[in-house]
Amino acid sequence: MLRPNSYNLNAQAMDATIDLITHVFSLGVNVTEIYIDTIGSPVVYQKKLEKIFPTTRIVVAKKADSLYPCVSAASVCAKVTRDAALEVAYEQFVGAAGGGEEGRTEAAAWGSGYPSDPRCSSWLKANMDPLFGWGNECRFSWGTAKDMLEAKSAPVKVEWPEPDEDEESMKVTQFFMSTKDEDEQKGGLANWFGRRVTGEVF
């Protein structure tokens, strides 16, 4: 399985929240209070947002949709928007895959995106490539997707080595230079290439 770049769900939620608030401010809306349902630690989430938006009162709480009516309304709007987006995305997916009109009439055949949705888990199983997994339509760090990719039934599995800290800090030029000790350890042709040719060679 080729390893895709991982984008943590908490980081996604934070980035999306910051983008939404920034966009609303850019429209000139006078926002004085913001209420957010947290993912992760509410204290850490709130402190980060307060640093970015210091002039606005921000409340981050667990189960905020059950505590504040404005968050409840936003949650309903988000779910309806997500369902509509999934249908549009599915139509584009079928079109890109060369599917016929009969596939497009099936409303969001990949389901809601919840593991409890049998359409979702069935679609994941039926459309998983053993090497590439899925396309951009699936979040690989999602537990349901991870479990399927790591299942014994997956015919291709690759163990990726963790990079050393030293490797990450190396400069590109260091890969083209060798130390005197390394030169002496190399023998035969490996030691000869790159050196001046003298009469001794002939």
Residue frames as a rotation matrix with the C-alpha (Angstrom) as fourth column:
MET 1
0.583 0.812 0.000 0.00
0.812 -0.583 0.000 0.00
0.000 0.000 -1.000 0.00
LEU 2
-0.338 -0.662 0.669 1.48
0.606 -0.697 -0.384 3.33
0.720 0.276 0.636 -1.04
ARG 3
-0.210 0.222 -0.952 1.46
0.934 -0.241 -0.262 5.69
-0.288 -0.945 -0.156 1.92
PRO 4
0.261 0.351 0.899 -0.46
0.627 -0.770 0.119 8.95
0.734 0.532 -0.421 1.30
ASN 5
-0.758 -0.454 0.468 0.21
-0.004 -0.714 -0.700 12.17
0.652 -0.532 0.540 3.16
SER 6
-0.253 0.653 -0.714 -1.66
0.933 0.359 -0.003 12.16
0.254 -0.667 -0.700 6.46
TYR 7
-0.634 0.171 0.754 -3.86
-0.163 -0.983 0.086 15.14
0.756 -0.068 0.651 7.36
ASN 8
-0.889 0.211 -0.407 -5.12
0.459 0.391 -0.798 14.81
-0.009 -0.896 -0.445 10.93
LEU 9
-0.075 0.969 0.234 -8.88
0.814 -0.076 0.576 15.33
0.576 0.234 -0.784 11.35
ASN 10
0.409 0.180 -0.894 -8.36
0.792 -0.558 0.250 17.75
-0.454 -0.810 -0.371 14.26
ALA 11
-0.589 -0.696 -0.412 -5.98
0.330 -0.672 0.663 19.82
-0.738 0.255 0.625 12.12
GLN 12
-0.730 0.406 0.550 -8.50
0.576 -0.069 0.815 19.80
0.368 0.911 -0.184 9.27
ALA 13
0.305 0.914 -0.269 -11.26
0.912 -0.199 0.358 21.00
0.274 -0.354 -0.894 11.59
MET 14
0.146 -0.348 -0.926 -9.05
0.599 -0.714 0.363 23.76
-0.787 -0.608 0.104 13.00
ASP 15
-0.848 -0.529 0.031 -7.93
0.319 -0.465 0.826 24.94
-0.422 0.710 0.563 9.54
ALA 16
-0.446 0.770 0.456 -11.52
0.712 -0.003 0.702 24.91
0.542 0.638 -0.547 8.24
THR 17
0.429 0.609 -0.667 -12.75
0.895 -0.386 0.224 26.87
-0.121 -0.693 -0.710 11.29
ILE 18
-0.227 -0.617 -0.753 -10.04
0.412 -0.762 0.500 29.51
-0.883 -0.197 0.427 10.89
ASP 19
-0.922 -0.116 0.370 -10.78
0.387 -0.223 0.895 29.83
-0.022 0.968 0.251 7.15
LEU 20
-0.070 0.986 0.152 -14.53
0.879 -0.011 0.477 30.21
0.472 0.167 -0.865 7.78
ILE 21
0.446 0.210 -0.870 -14.08
0.742 -0.630 0.228 32.89
-0.500 -0.747 -0.437 10.45
THR 22
-0.553 -0.740 -0.383 -11.50
0.325 -0.615 0.719 34.75
-0.768 0.273 0.580 8.35
HIS 23
-0.765 0.309 0.566 -13.84
0.583 -0.044 0.812 34.69
0.276 0.950 -0.146 5.34
VAL 24
0.304 0.934 -0.189 -16.78
0.924 -0.241 0.296 36.05
0.231 -0.265 -0.936 7.36
PHE 25
0.216 -0.320 -0.922 -14.60
0.511 -0.768 0.386 38.88
-0.832 -0.555 -0.002 8.69
SER 26
-0.798 -0.594 0.096 -13.39
0.365 -0.351 0.862 39.65
-0.479 0.724 0.497 5.14
LEU 27
-0.345 0.773 0.532 -17.04
0.806 -0.046 0.589 40.16
0.481 0.632 -0.608 4.10
GLY 28
-0.703 -0.021 0.711 -17.29
-0.165 -0.968 -0.191 42.93
0.692 -0.252 0.676 6.67
VAL 29
0.372 0.851 -0.370 -19.61
0.210 0.311 0.927 41.09
0.904 -0.423 -0.063 9.06
ASN 30
-0.184 -0.380 0.907 -19.40
-0.747 -0.546 -0.380 42.49
0.639 -0.747 -0.184 12.60
VAL 31
0.375 0.237 -0.896 -18.89
0.227 0.914 0.336 39.28
0.899 -0.329 0.289 14.59
THR 32
0.113 -0.291 0.950 -18.68
-0.825 -0.561 -0.073 39.78
0.554 -0.775 -0.303 18.35
GLU 33
0.012 -0.065 0.998 -19.15
-0.778 0.627 0.050 36.19
-0.628 -0.777 -0.043 19.61
ILE 34
-0.081 -0.094 -0.992 -18.23
-0.788 0.616 0.006 32.78
0.610 0.782 -0.124 18.18
TYR 35
0.244 0.225 0.943 -19.44
-0.783 0.619 0.055 29.41
-0.572 -0.752 0.328 19.52
ILE 36
-0.069 -0.417 -0.906 -17.70
-0.859 0.487 -0.159 26.21
0.507 0.768 -0.392 18.39
ASP 37
0.909 0.277 0.311 -18.25
-0.381 0.854 0.354 22.50
-0.167 -0.440 0.882 18.99
THR 38
0.145 -0.989 0.015 -14.78
-0.921 -0.129 0.367 21.13
-0.362 -0.067 -0.930 19.66
ILE 39
0.879 -0.185 -0.439 -12.82
0.021 0.936 -0.352 18.23
0.476 0.301 0.826 18.26
GLY 40
-0.149 -0.945 -0.292 -10.08
0.554 0.165 -0.816 17.42
0.819 -0.284 0.499 20.73
SER 41
-0.399 -0.108 -0.911 -9.28
0.903 -0.219 -0.370 19.57
-0.159 -0.970 0.185 23.77
PRO 42
0.583 0.700 0.413 -11.62
0.753 -0.656 0.048 22.61
0.304 0.283 -0.909 24.00
VAL 43
0.701 -0.367 -0.611 -9.08
0.248 -0.678 0.692 24.59
-0.669 -0.636 -0.384 26.05
VAL 44
-0.384 -0.908 0.166 -6.29
0.433 -0.019 0.901 24.20
-0.815 0.418 0.401 23.48
TYR 45
-0.226 0.424 0.877 -8.70
0.966 -0.023 0.259 24.86
0.130 0.905 -0.404 20.60
GLN 46
0.773 0.631 -0.066 -10.08
0.632 -0.754 0.179 28.02
0.063 -0.180 -0.982 22.24
LYS 47
0.397 -0.697 -0.597 -6.66
0.226 -0.556 0.800 29.46
-0.889 -0.453 -0.063 23.15
LYS 48
-0.555 -0.626 0.548 -5.42
0.657 0.074 0.750 29.04
-0.510 0.776 0.370 19.59
LEU 49
0.019 0.662 0.749 -8.48
0.921 -0.304 0.245 30.78
0.390 0.685 -0.615 18.15
GLU 50
0.826 0.285 -0.487 -8.27
0.502 -0.766 0.402 33.60
-0.258 -0.577 -0.775 20.71
LYS 51
-0.113 -0.939 -0.326 -4.69
0.360 -0.345 0.867 34.31
-0.926 -0.019 0.377 19.60
ILE 52
-0.690 -0.131 0.712 -5.77
0.720 -0.021 0.694 34.52
-0.075 0.991 0.109 15.96
PHE 53
-0.112 0.749 0.653 -8.97
0.410 -0.564 0.717 36.52
0.905 0.348 -0.244 16.63
PRO 54
-0.748 -0.355 -0.560 -8.21
0.624 -0.090 -0.776 38.54
0.225 -0.930 0.289 19.82
THR 55
-0.911 0.388 0.141 -11.05
-0.406 -0.903 -0.140 41.05
0.073 -0.185 0.980 19.47
THR 56
-0.069 0.921 -0.384 -13.83
-0.633 0.257 0.730 38.44
0.771 0.294 0.565 19.41
ARG 57
-0.152 0.109 0.982 -15.33
-0.901 0.393 -0.183 36.48
-0.406 -0.913 0.038 22.31
ILE 58
-0.191 -0.008 -0.981 -14.83
-0.661 0.740 0.123 32.78
0.726 0.672 -0.147 21.53
VAL 59
0.080 0.279 0.957 -16.49
-0.872 0.485 -0.068 29.86
-0.484 -0.829 0.282 23.32
VAL 60
-0.267 -0.201 -0.942 -15.32
-0.655 0.755 0.025 26.32
0.707 0.624 -0.333 22.49
ALA 61
-0.206 0.286 0.936 -17.16
-0.887 0.348 -0.302 23.49
-0.412 -0.893 0.182 24.24
LYS 62
-1.000 -0.020 0.007 -17.79
-0.017 0.950 0.312 19.77
-0.013 0.311 -0.950 23.99
LYS 63
-0.419 0.901 0.108 -21.34
0.906 0.423 -0.011 18.96
-0.056 0.093 -0.994 22.82
ALA 64
-0.874 0.025 -0.485 -21.80
0.036 -0.993 -0.117 22.65
-0.484 -0.120 0.867 21.99
ASP 65
-0.778 0.620 -0.104 -24.65
-0.186 -0.070 0.980 21.70
0.600 0.782 0.170 19.64
SER 66
-0.052 0.774 -0.631 -26.67
0.732 0.459 0.503 20.60
0.679 -0.436 -0.590 22.69
LEU 67
-0.275 -0.142 -0.951 -25.73
0.885 -0.425 -0.193 23.71
-0.376 -0.894 0.242 24.72
TYR 68
-0.550 -0.013 -0.835 -26.10
-0.111 -0.990 0.089 26.60
-0.827 0.142 0.543 22.25
PRO 69
0.439 0.851 0.288 -29.00
0.236 0.201 -0.951 26.96
-0.867 0.486 -0.112 19.75
CYS 70
0.584 -0.254 -0.771 -26.78
-0.733 -0.573 -0.366 28.71
-0.349 0.779 -0.521 17.19
VAL 71
-0.571 -0.820 0.035 -24.42
-0.753 0.540 0.376 25.70
-0.327 0.189 -0.926 17.13
SER 72
-0.287 0.578 0.764 -27.40
0.194 0.816 -0.544 23.33
-0.938 -0.008 -0.346 16.81
ALA 73
0.746 0.594 -0.301 -28.61
-0.115 -0.330 -0.937 25.27
-0.656 0.734 -0.178 13.77
ALA 74
0.183 -0.778 -0.601 -25.12
-0.963 -0.266 0.052 25.34
-0.200 0.569 -0.797 12.28
SER 75
-0.631 -0.410 0.658 -24.82
-0.380 0.903 0.199 21.57
-0.676 -0.125 -0.726 12.78
VAL 76
0.248 0.810 0.532 -28.05
0.315 0.452 -0.834 20.94
-0.916 0.375 -0.143 10.84
CYS 77
0.794 0.009 -0.608 -26.89
-0.485 -0.593 -0.642 23.27
-0.366 0.805 -0.467 8.04
ALA 78
-0.206 -0.971 -0.126 -23.52
-0.916 0.146 0.373 21.52
-0.344 0.192 -0.919 7.90
LYS 79
-0.493 0.052 0.868 -25.06
0.000 0.998 -0.060 18.04
-0.870 -0.030 -0.493 7.63
VAL 80
0.617 0.768 0.169 -27.48
0.241 0.019 -0.970 19.07
-0.749 0.640 -0.174 4.89
THR 81
0.605 -0.486 -0.630 -24.65
-0.760 -0.589 -0.276 20.80
-0.237 0.646 -0.725 3.00
ARG 82
-0.452 -0.821 0.348 -22.41
-0.688 0.570 0.450 17.75
-0.568 -0.036 -0.822 3.41
ASP 83
-0.088 0.502 0.860 -25.09
0.281 0.841 -0.463 15.40
-0.956 0.201 -0.215 2.06
ALA 84
0.888 0.408 -0.213 -25.62
-0.040 -0.392 -0.919 17.64
-0.458 0.825 -0.332 -0.98
ALA 85
0.263 -0.884 -0.388 -21.85
-0.934 -0.334 0.128 17.88
-0.243 0.328 -0.913 -1.52
LEU 86
-0.448 -0.400 0.800 -21.53
-0.301 0.910 0.286 14.08
-0.842 -0.113 -0.527 -1.36
GLU 87
0.446 0.691 0.569 -24.16
0.390 0.423 -0.818 13.69
-0.806 0.587 -0.081 -4.08
VAL 88
0.885 -0.172 -0.434 -22.42
-0.436 -0.635 -0.638 16.22
-0.166 0.753 -0.637 -6.35
ALA 89
-0.090 -0.991 0.095 -19.03
-0.912 0.120 0.393 14.63
-0.401 -0.051 -0.915 -5.66
TYR 90
-0.185 0.068 0.980 -20.43
0.047 0.997 -0.060 11.19
-0.982 0.035 -0.187 -6.47
GLU 91
0.849 0.517 0.107 -21.79
0.165 -0.068 -0.984 12.41
-0.502 0.853 -0.142 -9.81
GLN 92
0.574 -0.723 -0.385 -18.31
-0.819 -0.513 -0.257 13.80
-0.012 0.462 -0.887 -10.65
PHE 93
-0.277 -0.686 0.673 -16.69
-0.655 0.647 0.390 10.54
-0.703 -0.333 -0.628 -9.50
VAL 94
0.219 0.462 0.859 -18.95
0.326 0.795 -0.511 8.43
-0.919 0.392 0.024 -11.72
GLY 95
0.965 0.156 -0.209 -18.41
-0.113 -0.473 -0.874 10.81
-0.235 0.867 -0.439 -14.64
ALA 96
0.238 -0.961 -0.144 -14.61
-0.956 -0.258 0.139 10.70
-0.170 0.104 -0.980 -14.25
ALA 97
-0.424 -0.371 0.826 -14.74
-0.365 0.905 0.219 6.90
-0.829 -0.209 -0.520 -14.06
GLY 98
-0.848 0.104 -0.520 -16.75
-0.510 0.112 0.853 6.76
0.147 0.988 -0.041 -17.29
GLY 99
-0.769 0.602 0.214 -19.93
0.335 0.664 -0.669 5.52
-0.545 -0.443 -0.712 -15.62
GLY 100
-0.654 0.610 0.447 -23.28
0.524 -0.060 0.849 5.60
0.545 0.790 -0.281 -17.33
GLU 101
-0.440 0.582 0.684 -26.39
-0.505 -0.790 0.347 7.58
0.743 -0.193 0.641 -16.49
GLU 102
0.488 0.670 -0.559 -27.79
0.085 0.601 0.795 4.71
0.869 -0.435 0.237 -14.42
GLY 103
-0.162 -0.643 -0.749 -24.93
0.897 0.221 -0.384 5.19
0.412 -0.733 0.540 -11.93
ARG 104
-0.877 -0.229 0.423 -25.60
0.121 -0.956 -0.268 8.90
0.466 -0.184 0.866 -11.65
THR 105
-0.018 0.960 0.279 -29.25
-0.358 -0.267 0.895 8.46
0.933 -0.084 0.349 -10.71
GLU 106
0.385 0.090 -0.919 -28.27
0.684 0.640 0.349 6.52
0.619 -0.763 0.184 -7.60
ALA 107
0.735 -0.031 0.678 -28.08
-0.285 -0.921 0.267 9.22
0.616 -0.389 -0.685 -4.91
ALA 108
0.124 -0.805 0.580 -24.65
-0.967 -0.229 -0.111 9.20
0.222 -0.548 -0.807 -3.28
ALA 109
0.727 0.217 -0.651 -24.02
-0.250 0.967 0.043 5.49
0.639 0.131 0.758 -3.77
TRP 110
-0.299 -0.874 -0.382 -20.99
0.207 0.332 -0.920 5.69
0.931 -0.355 0.082 -1.48
GLY 111
0.217 0.533 -0.818 -23.28
0.877 0.262 0.403 6.58
0.429 -0.805 -0.410 1.41
SER 112
0.925 0.325 0.196 -23.02
0.193 -0.847 0.495 9.20
0.327 -0.420 -0.847 4.13
GLY 113
0.090 -0.961 0.260 -19.38
-0.301 -0.276 -0.913 8.70
0.949 0.004 -0.314 5.13
TYR 114
0.151 0.011 0.988 -20.24
-0.988 0.037 0.150 7.10
-0.035 -0.999 0.017 8.48
PRO 115
-0.816 -0.539 -0.207 -18.92
-0.547 0.837 -0.023 3.60
0.185 0.095 -0.978 9.31
SER 116
-0.591 0.671 0.448 -22.40
-0.066 0.513 -0.856 2.63
-0.804 -0.536 -0.259 10.54
ASP 117
0.300 0.675 -0.674 -23.78
-0.768 -0.248 -0.590 3.26
-0.566 0.695 0.444 7.03
PRO 118
0.245 -0.219 0.945 -23.75
0.219 0.961 0.166 -0.11
-0.945 0.166 0.283 5.18
ARG 119
0.944 0.092 0.318 -23.64
0.329 -0.162 -0.930 1.66
-0.034 0.983 -0.183 1.79
CYS 120
0.686 -0.726 0.055 -20.45
-0.725 -0.688 -0.031 3.44
0.060 -0.018 -0.998 2.84
SER 121
0.011 -0.722 0.692 -18.59
-0.608 0.544 0.578 0.34
-0.794 -0.427 -0.433 4.05
SER 122
0.486 0.223 0.845 -19.79
0.428 0.782 -0.453 -1.67
-0.762 0.582 0.284 1.02
TRP 123
0.991 -0.124 0.052 -18.56
-0.022 -0.532 -0.846 1.02
0.133 0.838 -0.530 -1.36
LEU 124
0.400 -0.896 0.192 -15.17
-0.883 -0.322 0.341 1.17
-0.244 -0.306 -0.920 0.37
LYS 125
0.022 -0.374 0.927 -14.70
-0.187 0.910 0.371 -2.60
-0.982 -0.181 -0.050 0.11
ALA 126
0.611 0.337 0.716 -15.82
0.560 0.456 -0.692 -2.75
-0.560 0.824 0.091 -3.52
ASN 127
0.932 -0.178 0.315 -13.66
0.136 -0.635 -0.760 0.17
0.336 0.751 -0.568 -4.67
MET 128
0.671 -0.733 0.112 -10.41
-0.433 -0.265 0.861 -0.38
-0.601 -0.627 -0.496 -2.76
ASP 129
0.673 -0.595 -0.440 -7.31
-0.332 0.288 -0.898 -0.79
0.661 0.750 -0.004 -4.87
PRO 130
0.850 -0.308 -0.427 -4.81
0.518 0.631 0.577 -3.05
0.092 -0.712 0.696 -3.02
LEU 131
-0.157 -0.984 0.083 -1.90
0.965 -0.170 -0.201 -0.74
0.212 0.048 0.976 -3.88
PHE 132
-0.739 -0.149 0.657 -3.38
0.225 -0.974 0.032 2.76
0.635 0.172 0.753 -4.05
GLY 133
-0.755 0.540 -0.372 -6.38
0.416 -0.045 -0.908 2.38
-0.507 -0.841 -0.191 -1.74
TRP 134
0.402 0.881 0.248 -8.81
0.850 -0.259 -0.459 5.04
-0.340 0.395 -0.853 -2.97
GLY 135
-0.143 -0.395 0.908 -8.56
0.702 -0.686 -0.188 8.46
0.697 0.611 0.375 -4.58
ASN 136
-0.895 -0.240 0.376 -9.07
-0.009 -0.833 -0.553 11.90
0.446 -0.498 0.744 -3.04
GLU 137
0.006 0.989 0.147 -12.65
-0.412 -0.131 0.902 10.94
0.911 -0.065 0.406 -2.22
CYS 138
0.747 0.249 -0.616 -11.47
0.353 0.637 0.686 9.06
0.563 -0.730 0.388 0.87
ARG 139
0.447 -0.603 0.661 -9.56
-0.819 -0.573 0.031 10.21
0.360 -0.555 -0.750 3.96
PHE 140
0.166 -0.469 -0.867 -6.89
-0.092 0.868 -0.487 7.56
0.982 0.161 0.101 4.50
SER 141
-0.827 -0.515 0.227 -6.38
-0.244 -0.035 -0.969 8.45
0.507 -0.857 -0.097 8.17
TRP 142
0.090 0.939 0.331 -10.03
-0.946 -0.023 0.322 7.55
0.310 -0.342 0.887 8.88
GLY 143
-0.387 -0.295 0.874 -10.12
-0.738 0.667 -0.102 4.51
-0.553 -0.684 -0.476 11.17
THR 144
0.556 0.685 0.471 -12.54
-0.224 0.669 -0.709 2.59
-0.800 0.288 0.525 8.94
ALA 145
0.857 -0.298 -0.421 -10.31
-0.444 -0.010 -0.896 3.07
0.263 0.955 -0.141 5.89
LYS 146
-0.105 -0.957 0.271 -7.15
-0.981 0.054 -0.188 2.25
0.165 -0.286 -0.944 7.88
ASP 147
-0.065 0.147 0.987 -8.65
-0.553 0.818 -0.158 -1.02
-0.831 -0.556 0.028 9.12
MET 148
0.881 0.447 0.155 -9.56
-0.107 0.507 -0.855 -2.08
-0.461 0.737 0.494 5.59
LEU 149
0.641 -0.698 -0.319 -6.11
-0.613 -0.217 -0.759 -1.23
0.461 0.682 -0.567 4.24
GLU 150
-0.336 -0.827 0.452 -4.34
-0.932 0.224 -0.283 -3.09
0.133 -0.516 -0.846 7.02
ALA 151
0.568 0.634 0.525 -6.61
-0.686 0.717 -0.124 -6.13
-0.456 -0.290 0.842 6.85
LYS 152
-0.240 -0.690 0.683 -5.03
-0.195 0.723 0.662 -9.48
-0.951 0.025 -0.308 6.07
SER 153
0.435 0.508 0.743 -7.05
0.590 0.462 -0.662 -9.71
-0.680 0.727 -0.099 2.89
ALA 154
0.823 -0.198 -0.532 -5.13
-0.454 -0.793 -0.407 -6.81
-0.341 0.576 -0.743 1.32
PRO 155
0.887 -0.419 0.192 -2.67
0.461 0.817 -0.347 -8.57
-0.012 0.396 0.918 -1.05
VAL 156
0.110 -0.879 0.464 -0.01
0.532 -0.342 -0.774 -5.82
0.840 0.332 0.430 -1.04
LYS 157
0.963 0.137 -0.233 1.55
0.270 -0.457 0.847 -4.47
0.010 -0.879 -0.477 2.12
VAL 158
0.164 -0.932 0.324 4.63
0.397 -0.239 -0.886 -2.29
0.903 0.274 0.331 2.49
GLU 159
0.618 -0.087 -0.781 6.37
0.759 -0.189 0.622 -1.46
-0.202 -0.978 -0.051 5.76
TRP 160
0.584 -0.382 0.716 7.69
0.212 -0.780 -0.589 2.09
0.783 0.496 -0.374 5.45
PRO 161
-0.145 -0.699 -0.701 10.78
0.946 0.110 -0.305 2.88
0.290 -0.707 0.645 7.54
GLU 162
0.853 0.377 -0.360 10.55
0.491 -0.814 0.311 5.90
-0.175 -0.442 -0.880 9.80
PRO 163
0.472 -0.718 0.511 13.02
0.251 -0.446 -0.859 8.63
0.845 0.534 -0.030 8.72
ASP 164
-0.006 -0.580 -0.815 15.89
0.998 0.043 -0.037 9.36
0.057 -0.814 0.578 11.11
GLU 165
0.764 0.265 -0.588 16.08
0.401 -0.909 0.112 12.85
-0.505 -0.322 -0.801 12.59
ASP 166
-0.172 -0.927 -0.333 19.55
0.083 -0.351 0.933 13.26
-0.982 0.133 0.137 11.09
GLU 167
-0.544 -0.015 0.839 18.27
0.798 0.301 0.523 12.45
-0.260 0.954 -0.152 7.60
GLU 168
0.504 0.840 0.201 15.65
0.864 -0.489 -0.122 15.18
-0.004 0.235 -0.972 7.76
SER 169
0.757 -0.237 -0.609 18.25
0.051 -0.907 0.417 17.83
-0.652 -0.347 -0.674 8.65
MET 170
-0.183 -0.887 0.424 20.74
0.607 0.237 0.758 16.85
-0.773 0.396 0.496 5.93
LYS 171
0.091 0.110 -0.990 21.41
-0.592 -0.793 -0.142 19.21
-0.801 0.599 -0.007 3.04
VAL 172
0.950 0.311 0.021 21.05
-0.150 0.515 -0.844 17.97
-0.274 0.799 0.536 -0.52
THR 173
0.494 -0.826 -0.272 24.75
-0.719 -0.212 -0.661 18.61
0.489 0.522 -0.699 -1.19
GLN 174
-0.076 -0.536 0.841 25.74
-0.902 0.397 0.171 16.14
-0.426 -0.745 -0.513 1.54
PHE 175
0.675 0.384 0.630 24.43
-0.114 0.898 -0.426 13.30
-0.729 0.215 0.650 -0.64
PHE 176
0.949 -0.313 0.032 27.05
0.054 0.062 -0.997 14.17
0.310 0.948 0.076 -3.30
MET 177
0.163 -0.925 0.342 30.05
-0.778 -0.334 -0.532 14.50
0.607 -0.180 -0.774 -0.99
SER 178
0.809 0.028 -0.587 31.88
0.255 0.882 0.395 11.75
0.529 -0.470 0.707 0.86
THR 179
0.774 -0.563 0.289 34.39
-0.561 -0.400 0.725 11.80
-0.292 -0.723 -0.626 3.67
LYS 180
-0.099 -0.913 -0.397 37.94
-0.953 0.202 -0.227 10.48
0.287 0.355 -0.890 3.39
ASP 181
-0.586 -0.072 0.807 36.99
-0.524 0.793 -0.309 7.44
-0.618 -0.604 -0.503 5.51
GLU 182
0.470 0.839 0.274 34.13
-0.230 0.416 -0.880 6.60
-0.852 0.350 0.388 3.14
ASP 183
0.592 -0.328 -0.737 36.47
-0.799 -0.119 -0.589 6.89
0.105 0.937 -0.333 0.13
GLU 184
-0.477 -0.875 0.081 38.94
-0.875 0.465 -0.133 4.46
0.079 -0.134 -0.988 1.70
GLN 185
-0.290 0.454 0.843 36.18
-0.358 0.765 -0.535 1.94
-0.887 -0.457 -0.059 2.45
LYS 186
0.774 0.588 -0.235 35.15
-0.407 0.178 -0.896 1.81
-0.485 0.789 0.377 -1.22
GLY 187
-0.224 -0.889 0.400 37.16
-0.102 0.429 0.897 -0.50
-0.969 0.160 -0.187 -3.40
GLY 188
-0.270 0.054 0.961 37.58
0.809 0.555 0.195 -1.42
-0.523 0.830 -0.193 -7.07
LEU 189
-0.420 0.146 0.896 35.78
0.756 -0.489 0.434 0.69
0.502 0.860 0.095 -9.65
ALA 190
0.670 0.734 -0.113 33.80
0.663 -0.522 0.536 2.57
0.334 -0.434 -0.836 -7.01
ASN 191
0.439 -0.611 -0.659 37.09
0.496 -0.447 0.745 3.98
-0.750 -0.653 0.107 -5.73
TRP 192
-0.529 -0.728 0.435 38.41
0.736 -0.139 0.663 4.76
-0.422 0.671 0.610 -9.21
PHE 193
0.041 0.617 0.786 35.48
0.878 -0.398 0.266 6.72
0.477 0.679 -0.558 -10.69
GLY 194
0.920 0.385 0.069 35.67
0.331 -0.860 0.388 10.44
0.209 -0.335 -0.919 -10.17
ARG 195
0.463 -0.831 -0.308 39.44
0.148 -0.270 0.951 10.53
-0.874 -0.486 -0.002 -9.77
ARG 196
0.436 -0.395 -0.808 41.95
-0.837 -0.508 -0.203 11.81
-0.330 0.765 -0.552 -12.30
VAL 197
0.975 -0.142 0.171 43.16
0.197 0.906 -0.374 9.18
-0.102 0.399 0.912 -14.70
THR 198
0.382 -0.916 -0.123 46.96
-0.725 -0.379 0.575 8.76
-0.573 -0.130 -0.809 -14.45
GLY 199
-0.008 -0.504 -0.863 49.53
-0.908 0.365 -0.204 6.73
0.418 0.783 -0.461 -16.42
GLU 200
-0.768 -0.322 0.554 49.39
-0.578 0.720 -0.384 4.00
-0.275 -0.615 -0.739 -13.77
VAL 201
0.185 0.931 0.314 45.93
-0.534 0.363 -0.763 2.97
-0.825 -0.027 0.565 -14.93
PHE 202
0.851 0.067 -0.521 47.28
-0.513 0.317 -0.798 2.05
0.112 0.946 0.304 -18.38
